[in-house]
Amino acid sequence: MSAASRRARAAAVRGRRAGLVSRAVADGVDFAVIGLLLFGILFAFAAVRYFVDGEFDMPRIGAVFSAAAFPVVAVVYLTVLWTATGRSVGKHLLGLRVVRDDGTPLGVLRAAARSLLCVVIGVLSLLWAAVSKRNAGVHDLVLRTSVVHDWSAAVPTPVPSGAVIPEGGPA
């Protein structure tokens, strides 16, 4: 398949809502990335402790810490990336972007609320996309968000309604 035909296929589906399988694969990648982030945090803690005490030991964490730390890292990770680009690592790899239903970026409050809902009721919420006519999970319906196909690197910037755009485009 040539690069031109791949670009044409990508352009044909750009903006269309993503289905359950692509979203689930992207979420699986994000699950692994969050696990690696948590490991990185623990490793950094051990490295700092090494510089202070001269002893490198990975922290021995219990189930309670893991059960609390993983969701916190997940919410922060998803909120930051969805606010900044509309994509997490998994969504970037699969060419997906999280946007409001009108196609504009989420904003920090909606991204935080969406990430919290995804972490708390994640799989059950996402499974609703299998029967939804608009491929929306419960969290998408509640917060009026969508996951769409978008391979472009640029973050879409909305033009305020009623704004006058100069003849040559935005400055």
Secondary structure, 3 states (H helix, E strand, C coil): CCHHHHHHHHHHHCCCECCHHHHHHHHHHHHHHHHHHHHHHHHHHHHHHHHHHCCCCCCCCCHHHHHHHHHHHHHHHHHHHHHHCCCCHHHHHHCEEEEECCCCCCCHHHHHHHHHHHHHHHHHHHHHHHCCCCCCCHHHHHHCEEEEECCCCCCCCCCCCCCCCCCCCCC
